[in-house]
Amino acid sequence: MGRTIDEIIAELPAEEQAAIEARYQVLKEEVEGLRELRLIAGKAQADIATALNIKQPSVSKIESQADMYLSTLRSYIEAIGGQLELIVKLPARPAFTLHHLGDTAADYVPRVPPVARRRRTPNGQ
């Protein structure tokens, strides 16, 4: 009978075991797609379909898309219990979070109130 990967790793020097564990933790945090996110969240496609008020085959289609609206992605992420944040990284600048991108116009409330219009006087000025 062959040895398991755990048995092989256990025979390695401690430094190599630590390096393998560190790499494993990094890879564990990387997610390949929406399906994997849904599975991590412990949700079924039917759960997402109910939350989004769509049919299950539509959830499957969303999960297989390479390109979609940010509002669709935000709705999907919220349906699995998450929150979407968009991080922007520019050369020679610190990373920053872009807020409200992908929100529907009805949901969007600007953080800074718009500039008040000048009132016209009765003589039109």
C-alpha positions as CSV (number, residue, x, y, z in Angstrom):
1,M,0.0,0.0,0.0
2,G,1.3,3.5,-0.9
3,R,2.0,6.3,1.5
4,T,-0.3,9.3,1.9
5,I,0.9,12.9,1.2
6,D,0.6,13.6,4.9
7,E,3.0,10.8,5.7
8,I,5.5,12.0,3.1
9,I,5.3,15.6,4.4
10,A,5.8,14.4,8.0
11,E,9.2,12.9,7.0
12,L,10.4,16.2,5.6
13,P,12.6,18.6,7.7
14,A,10.6,21.1,9.8
15,E,11.5,24.1,7.6
16,E,10.1,22.4,4.5
17,Q,7.0,21.4,6.4
18,A,6.5,25.0,7.5
19,A,7.0,26.2,3.9
20,I,4.5,23.7,2.6
21,E,2.0,24.7,5.2
22,A,2.5,28.4,4.5
23,R,1.9,27.9,0.8
24,Y,-1.1,25.7,1.5
25,Q,-2.6,28.5,3.5
26,V,-2.1,31.0,0.7
27,L,-3.6,28.7,-1.9
28,K,-6.5,27.9,0.4
29,E,-7.4,31.6,0.5
30,E,-7.4,32.0,-3.3
31,V,-10.7,31.3,-4.9
32,E,-11.1,30.4,-8.6
33,G,-14.7,31.5,-9.1
34,L,-18.2,32.2,-7.9
35,R,-19.1,28.5,-7.6
36,E,-16.2,28.0,-5.2
37,L,-17.3,31.1,-3.2
38,R,-20.8,29.6,-2.9
39,L,-19.5,26.3,-1.7
40,I,-17.3,28.0,0.9
41,A,-20.3,29.9,2.1
42,G,-22.2,26.5,2.4
43,K,-25.0,27.6,0.0
44,A,-26.7,25.6,-2.8
45,Q,-27.6,27.1,-6.1
46,A,-31.2,26.8,-5.1
47,D,-30.5,29.0,-2.1
48,I,-28.9,31.7,-4.3
49,A,-31.8,31.4,-6.8
50,T,-34.3,32.1,-4.0
51,A,-32.4,35.0,-2.7
52,L,-32.0,36.6,-6.1
53,N,-35.6,35.7,-7.1
54,I,-34.4,33.8,-10.2
55,K,-34.4,30.2,-11.3
56,Q,-31.6,27.8,-10.4
57,P,-30.3,27.4,-14.1
58,S,-29.8,31.2,-14.1
59,V,-27.5,30.8,-11.0
60,S,-25.5,28.2,-12.9
61,K,-25.2,30.6,-15.9
62,I,-24.0,33.5,-13.6
63,E,-21.3,31.1,-12.1
64,S,-20.0,30.2,-15.5
65,Q,-19.8,33.8,-16.9
66,A,-16.4,35.3,-17.5
67,D,-17.9,38.8,-17.7
68,M,-20.9,40.4,-15.9
69,Y,-22.2,43.6,-14.5
70,L,-20.9,44.7,-11.1
71,S,-24.5,44.9,-9.9
72,T,-25.0,41.2,-10.8
73,L,-21.8,40.3,-9.0
74,R,-22.7,42.4,-5.9
75,S,-26.2,40.8,-5.8
76,Y,-24.6,37.3,-6.0
77,I,-22.1,38.0,-3.3
78,E,-24.7,39.4,-1.0
79,A,-26.9,36.3,-1.7
80,I,-24.1,34.1,-0.3
81,G,-23.8,36.4,2.7
82,G,-20.8,38.4,1.6
83,Q,-20.1,42.0,0.8
84,L,-18.4,43.1,-2.4
85,E,-15.5,45.6,-2.2
86,L,-13.5,46.8,-5.2
87,I,-9.9,47.5,-4.6
88,V,-8.1,49.7,-7.1
89,K,-4.3,49.6,-7.4
90,L,-2.5,52.2,-9.4
91,P,1.2,52.5,-10.1
92,A,3.1,54.5,-7.4
93,R,-0.1,55.0,-5.4
94,P,-1.5,53.2,-2.4
95,A,-4.5,50.9,-3.0
96,F,-7.9,52.3,-2.3
97,T,-11.5,51.0,-2.2
98,L,-14.0,52.2,-4.7
99,H,-17.4,52.7,-3.1
100,H,-20.8,52.5,-4.7
101,L,-19.6,51.2,-8.1
102,G,-22.2,48.8,-9.4
103,D,-25.0,50.2,-7.1
104,T,-28.3,50.9,-8.8
105,A,-29.2,54.5,-9.0
106,A,-32.1,54.1,-6.5
107,D,-29.7,52.6,-3.9
108,Y,-26.9,55.1,-4.4
109,V,-26.7,58.0,-1.8
110,P,-23.7,60.3,-2.4
111,R,-21.4,60.8,0.6
112,V,-21.1,64.5,-0.1
113,P,-24.3,66.5,-0.6
114,P,-24.6,68.3,-4.0
115,V,-23.7,71.9,-4.2
116,A,-26.8,74.1,-3.6
117,R,-28.1,76.1,-6.5
118,R,-28.0,79.8,-6.4
119,R,-31.5,81.2,-6.0
120,R,-32.7,83.6,-8.5
121,T,-33.9,87.0,-7.3
122,P,-37.3,88.2,-8.4
123,N,-35.6,90.4,-11.1
124,G,-34.1,87.2,-12.7
125,Q,-30.5,87.5,-11.4
